Amino acid sequence: MKKNKLLTIMLIILVTITLIGVVIFVLLTQFNKQASTDEPSIDEILEASVDVPELTTNLADNNFVKLTLKIQTDSKEAGEELAKRDFQTKNIVIEELSEMTKADLEGKQGKILFESTIKSKLNELMQEGEVQQVYITSYIIQ
């Protein structure tokens, strides 16, 4: 009788450990799957990106800047919407630059501030998706 009870308890413990192992395995494989699909490939990034052609505009301190931008969105549909809003994008960039001085744009922090300002202004316009990143692809200031 004691052997029978001991065998039953051992089987229950063995089944419990096995079930816990299976649950952990399933959870880990699901989390790894999600992590690998969260990062878009470079082709997906390019597909969801929009080029802003070279813009030349005056700054607030009578200098001028010539730059081009690449704007990364979160989906192909958002990229298509942003491409249609090209005139609004250019307007936002020109308005922001006309309020800035050469000193505002100098250095890494100045460019980061400009990029984040453009990103937030464009996200206010977007109806489908959002802008994830604004890149300055060429930049000349005089």
Backbone torsions as a table, in degrees:
resi	resn	phi	psi	omega
1	MET	NA	-43.4	179.6
2	LYS	-65.8	-37.4	179.0
3	LYS	-64.4	-39.0	-179.5
4	ASN	-64.6	-42.9	178.8
5	LYS	-65.9	-42.5	179.7
6	LEU	-63.3	-41.5	178.4
7	LEU	-64.4	-40.8	178.9
8	THR	-64.4	-44.3	179.5
9	ILE	-63.8	-42.3	178.8
10	MET	-63.3	-40.8	178.1
11	LEU	-64.5	-41.5	178.8
12	ILE	-63.1	-43.9	179.0
13	ILE	-64.0	-43.0	179.9
14	LEU	-63.1	-43.9	178.6
15	VAL	-65.2	-40.8	179.3
16	THR	-62.9	-46.1	179.2
17	ILE	-62.7	-41.3	178.7
18	THR	-62.9	-44.2	179.2
19	LEU	-63.5	-41.9	178.0
20	ILE	-62.0	-42.6	177.9
21	GLY	-61.6	-42.7	179.1
22	VAL	-64.3	-43.6	179.6
23	VAL	-62.1	-44.5	179.0
24	ILE	-62.6	-43.0	179.1
25	PHE	-61.1	-46.0	180.0
26	VAL	-63.1	-44.5	179.8
27	LEU	-62.7	-43.7	180.0
28	LEU	-64.3	-41.2	179.2
29	THR	-67.1	-35.7	178.0
30	GLN	-67.2	-43.3	179.8
31	PHE	-66.3	-38.0	178.2
32	ASN	-66.7	-36.5	177.7
33	LYS	-63.3	-45.0	-179.5
34	GLN	-65.4	-40.3	-178.4
35	ALA	-65.6	-37.6	-178.9
36	SER	-74.6	-27.9	180.0
37	THR	-88.2	-11.7	-179.8
38	ASP	-70.7	-36.2	-178.2
39	GLU	-84.2	118.4	179.1
40	PRO	-74.1	152.7	177.4
41	SER	-76.3	166.7	-179.6
42	ILE	-63.5	-33.8	177.4
43	ASP	-65.2	-39.7	177.6
44	GLU	-67.0	-37.8	178.1
45	ILE	-63.9	-45.7	179.7
46	LEU	-64.3	-37.2	179.2
47	GLU	-64.9	-31.9	-177.6
48	ALA	-96.9	10.9	-178.1
49	SER	-106.5	154.2	-179.4
50	VAL	-127.2	133.8	175.3
51	ASP	-90.2	132.6	172.0
52	VAL	-101.5	118.8	-176.8
53	PRO	-64.1	167.7	-175.4
54	GLU	-55.2	128.9	176.9
55	LEU	-116.3	137.9	174.2
56	THR	-123.6	125.0	-179.2
57	THR	-149.4	158.9	178.2
58	ASN	-79.1	147.6	173.0
59	LEU	-95.7	173.4	-177.9
60	ALA	-65.7	-24.1	-176.8
61	ASP	-102.5	27.1	177.2
62	ASN	68.1	11.3	167.2
63	ASN	-88.7	173.4	174.0
64	PHE	-134.9	159.3	-179.3
65	VAL	-129.3	143.6	175.6
66	LYS	-125.6	122.3	-178.4
67	LEU	-149.3	159.8	170.2
68	THR	-125.9	151.6	-177.5
69	LEU	-127.9	153.9	166.9
70	LYS	-125.1	126.6	-176.3
71	ILE	-113.8	121.6	-179.2
72	GLN	-95.6	127.3	176.7
73	THR	-107.9	175.9	-176.5
74	ASP	-88.6	-6.6	179.1
75	SER	-157.7	164.6	178.1
76	LYS	-62.5	-39.8	-179.7
77	GLU	-63.4	-41.2	178.1
78	ALA	-65.4	-37.5	176.7
79	GLY	-63.2	-40.7	177.8
80	GLU	-64.7	-40.9	177.8
81	GLU	-62.9	-44.1	-179.0
82	LEU	-65.2	-36.0	177.0
83	ALA	-62.7	-37.2	177.1
84	LYS	-70.0	-27.2	-180.0
85	ARG	-92.0	26.3	-177.1
86	ASP	-54.4	-44.4	-178.9
87	PHE	-65.2	-35.0	178.0
88	GLN	-71.3	-37.7	178.0
89	THR	-61.4	-48.6	179.3
90	LYS	-60.9	-41.0	179.5
91	ASN	-60.9	-45.3	179.4
92	ILE	-61.9	-44.5	-179.5
93	VAL	-62.3	-46.2	-179.4
94	ILE	-64.2	-43.5	178.6
95	GLU	-60.0	-45.3	-179.2
96	GLU	-65.7	-42.9	-179.2
97	LEU	-67.0	-34.0	-178.5
98	SER	-68.5	-18.0	177.7
99	GLU	-93.7	-6.7	-176.2
100	MET	-102.9	157.3	175.5
101	THR	-108.0	171.6	177.2
102	LYS	-58.4	-40.1	-179.9
103	ALA	-64.6	-34.9	179.2
104	ASP	-63.5	-32.7	-175.5
105	LEU	-92.5	-8.4	-177.7
106	GLU	-75.6	146.0	176.9
107	GLY	79.5	170.0	-177.7
108	LYS	-64.3	-43.3	-177.5
109	GLN	-63.1	-38.2	178.7
110	GLY	-62.6	-42.0	179.3
111	LYS	-69.4	-40.1	178.2
112	ILE	-62.7	-42.0	178.2
113	LEU	-62.8	-44.4	178.2
114	PHE	-60.8	-47.8	-179.8
115	GLU	-60.4	-43.5	-178.5
116	SER	-69.2	-33.8	177.0
117	THR	-65.2	-45.9	179.0
118	ILE	-62.2	-42.8	179.5
119	LYS	-58.7	-48.3	-177.2
120	SER	-67.5	-38.3	178.6
121	LYS	-65.9	-40.5	179.1
122	LEU	-68.3	-37.1	178.7
123	ASN	-64.6	-27.8	175.4
124	GLU	-66.1	-31.1	-180.0
125	LEU	-80.4	-35.8	-170.2
126	MET	-63.7	135.2	176.3
127	GLN	-104.9	-29.4	-179.0
128	GLU	-122.2	107.2	-178.8
129	GLY	85.0	-168.9	-178.7
130	GLU	-150.5	162.1	175.5
131	VAL	-81.9	128.2	179.1
132	GLN	-95.2	-36.7	-175.6
133	GLN	-155.6	144.3	173.0
134	VAL	-115.2	127.6	179.9
135	TYR	-115.0	134.3	171.1
136	ILE	-88.4	114.1	-175.8
137	THR	-95.9	-22.4	169.1
138	SER	-149.8	151.6	-169.6
139	TYR	-157.7	120.9	174.2
140	ILE	-134.7	130.4	178.0
141	ILE	-126.5	136.9	179.7
142	GLN	-137.3	NA	NA
